[in-house]
């Protein structure tokens, strides 16, 4: 069983519906063209420094799908559900706050805007 999260670079004032629409667009493969958002780059590099998504994979890899889905404005994460995902979720929330990103939880259709 997997647990998924989407981390997006979007204006913090954007409504939850706008965040959901952005995630849905990314999930359907409609990625916008342009320069990578530096916040996404920092988030992704920090996340994969702890939990690599390219070979060689560590035995304790939490990822259900690798490499992670990365676009210019998002990172979509699919991880193993359970105790293995707890530290990953904590790191995702911490990094999202550090880089000013928004998290979408598709399991509960919730939007979170972690703050430092």
TIPA-777401 format. One record per residue (C-alpha): residue number from 1; residue in one letter; x, y, z. Coordinates in pm, 1 decimal, padded with zeros to 6 digits. Layout:
REM residues N
(r NUM; "A"; (X; Y; Z))
...
//
This chain:
REM residues 116
(r 1; "X"; (00000.0; 00000.0; 00000.0))
(r 2; "X"; (00128.5; 00347.1; -00080.8))
(r 3; "X"; (00089.2; 00690.4; 00068.3))
(r 4; "X"; (00118.8; 00981.4; -00171.8))
(r 5; "X"; (00196.4; 01350.2; -00133.5))
(r 6; "X"; (00238.6; 01631.2; -00383.2))
(r 7; "X"; (00461.6; 01925.6; -00299.9))
(r 8; "X"; (00397.8; 02232.9; -00513.8))
(r 9; "X"; (00545.1; 02575.7; -00569.0))
(r 10; "X"; (00237.8; 02795.9; -00570.7))
(r 11; "X"; (00143.8; 03131.2; -00423.4))
(r 12; "X"; (00061.1; 03077.7; -00055.4))
(r 13; "X"; (-00257.0; 03281.5; -00107.5))
(r 14; "X"; (-00384.6; 03038.0; -00371.7))
(r 15; "X"; (-00708.0; 02870.0; -00271.5))
(r 16; "X"; (-00722.4; 02499.8; -00192.7))
(r 17; "X"; (-00920.2; 02450.0; -00516.0))
(r 18; "X"; (-00641.2; 02613.1; -00718.0))
(r 19; "X"; (-00385.2; 02384.8; -00549.1))
(r 20; "X"; (-00598.2; 02078.4; -00627.2))
(r 21; "X"; (-00634.5; 02187.5; -00991.6))
(r 22; "X"; (-00257.7; 02230.7; -01020.4))
(r 23; "X"; (-00194.0; 01883.1; -00877.6))
(r 24; "X"; (-00455.5; 01732.1; -01108.0))
(r 25; "X"; (-00292.7; 01900.7; -01409.8))
(r 26; "X"; (00051.2; 01769.2; -01308.9))
(r 27; "X"; (-00090.0; 01421.5; -01245.3))
(r 28; "X"; (-00237.3; 01410.0; -01594.4))
(r 29; "X"; (00105.5; 01478.4; -01744.6))
(r 30; "X"; (00033.3; 01837.2; -01845.5))
(r 31; "X"; (00353.6; 01990.4; -01717.7))
(r 32; "X"; (00416.9; 02356.7; -01794.6))
(r 33; "X"; (00731.9; 02453.3; -01980.1))
(r 34; "X"; (00982.1; 02693.4; -01830.0))
(r 35; "X"; (01254.3; 02728.1; -01575.3))
(r 36; "X"; (01262.5; 02507.4; -01266.6))
(r 37; "X"; (01136.0; 02682.1; -00954.8))
(r 38; "X"; (01438.1; 02716.4; -00726.1))
(r 39; "X"; (01226.3; 02616.4; -00425.9))
(r 40; "X"; (01139.5; 02285.1; -00593.2))
(r 41; "X"; (01504.8; 02226.1; -00681.7))
(r 42; "X"; (01614.6; 02290.9; -00321.1))
(r 43; "X"; (01337.1; 02072.1; -00180.1))
(r 44; "X"; (01407.8; 01782.6; -00417.1))
(r 45; "X"; (01784.6; 01791.2; -00368.1))
(r 46; "X"; (01745.1; 01802.3; 00010.6))
(r 47; "X"; (01490.9; 01518.5; 00008.0))
(r 48; "X"; (01696.6; 01292.1; -00215.8))
(r 49; "X"; (02011.9; 01362.4; -00015.2))
(r 50; "X"; (01844.5; 01168.3; 00267.2))
(r 51; "X"; (01627.7; 00930.9; 00061.9))
(r 52; "X"; (01782.0; 00875.0; -00284.6))
(r 53; "X"; (01546.6; 00800.6; -00572.0))
(r 54; "X"; (01816.6; 00688.2; -00816.0))
(r 55; "X"; (02039.5; 00379.1; -00795.4))
(r 56; "X"; (02195.6; 00250.0; -00590.1))
(r 57; "X"; (01884.4; 00231.7; -00374.9))
(r 58; "X"; (01929.9; 00186.8; -00000.8))
(r 59; "X"; (01763.8; -00115.9; 00158.3))
(r 60; "X"; (01542.7; 00113.6; 00365.6))
(r 61; "X"; (01415.9; 00317.3; 00068.5))
(r 62; "X"; (01066.4; 00445.3; 00141.4))
(r 63; "X"; (00974.4; 00504.2; -00224.9))
(r 64; "X"; (00710.1; 00299.2; -00402.8))
(r 65; "X"; (00789.7; 00466.2; -00735.2))
(r 66; "X"; (01131.4; 00586.4; -00849.0))
(r 67; "X"; (01251.8; 00825.6; -00960.1))
(r 68; "X"; (01013.2; 01071.2; -00799.4))
(r 69; "X"; (00792.5; 01267.0; -01040.0))
(r 70; "X"; (00949.4; 01612.2; -01061.3))
(r 71; "X"; (00828.7; 01903.2; -01271.4))
(r 72; "X"; (00924.8; 02268.0; -01281.6))
(r 73; "X"; (00674.3; 02343.4; -01005.7))
(r 74; "X"; (00611.7; 02017.6; -00817.9))
(r 75; "X"; (00742.6; 01694.1; -00672.1))
(r 76; "X"; (00501.1; 01400.6; -00649.9))
(r 77; "X"; (00591.4; 01138.3; -00392.8))
(r 78; "X"; (00465.8; 00781.6; -00358.0))
(r 79; "X"; (00599.8; 00606.9; -00050.2))
(r 80; "X"; (00540.4; 00289.2; 00144.0))
(r 81; "X"; (00263.9; 00330.3; 00397.7))
(r 82; "X"; (00348.3; 00260.0; 00761.1))
(r 83; "X"; (00633.1; 00317.1; 01002.9))
(r 84; "X"; (00881.0; 00359.4; 00720.5))
(r 85; "X"; (00688.9; 00663.5; 00591.3))
(r 86; "X"; (00673.0; 00852.0; 00924.3))
(r 87; "X"; (01024.5; 01003.5; 00911.3))
(r 88; "X"; (00980.1; 01079.6; 00541.6))
(r 89; "X"; (00658.6; 01270.4; 00607.6))
(r 90; "X"; (00828.9; 01467.3; 00885.1))
(r 91; "X"; (01113.9; 01555.0; 00649.6))
(r 92; "X"; (00873.0; 01653.5; 00369.6))
(r 93; "X"; (00684.8; 01887.8; 00603.9))
(r 94; "X"; (01008.8; 02038.1; 00734.9))
(r 95; "X"; (01152.1; 02090.7; 00387.4))
(r 96; "X"; (00825.0; 02231.5; 00251.9))
(r 97; "X"; (00830.3; 02489.6; 00532.4))
(r 98; "X"; (01196.9; 02567.8; 00469.1))
(r 99; "X"; (01138.1; 02625.8; 00097.3))
(r 100; "X"; (00794.9; 02790.7; 00122.5))
(r 101; "X"; (00607.9; 02511.8; -00055.6))
(r 102; "X"; (00255.0; 02375.6; -00026.7))
(r 103; "X"; (00169.3; 02008.0; 00035.7))
(r 104; "X"; (-00133.1; 01830.8; -00106.2))
(r 105; "X"; (-00245.9; 01500.9; 00046.4))
(r 106; "X"; (-00462.3; 01322.7; -00214.2))
(r 107; "X"; (-00575.8; 01054.4; 00030.7))
(r 108; "X"; (-00772.2; 01311.2; 00230.7))
(r 109; "X"; (-00781.1; 01589.1; -00032.4))
(r 110; "X"; (-00613.1; 01821.6; 00218.9))
(r 111; "X"; (-00387.5; 02116.5; 00149.1))
(r 112; "X"; (-00119.7; 02213.1; 00402.3))
(r 113; "X"; (00096.7; 02523.0; 00400.6))
(r 114; "X"; (00372.4; 02445.8; 00650.8))
(r 115; "X"; (00528.7; 02750.1; 00810.8))
(r 116; "X"; (00859.1; 02809.2; 00980.2))
//
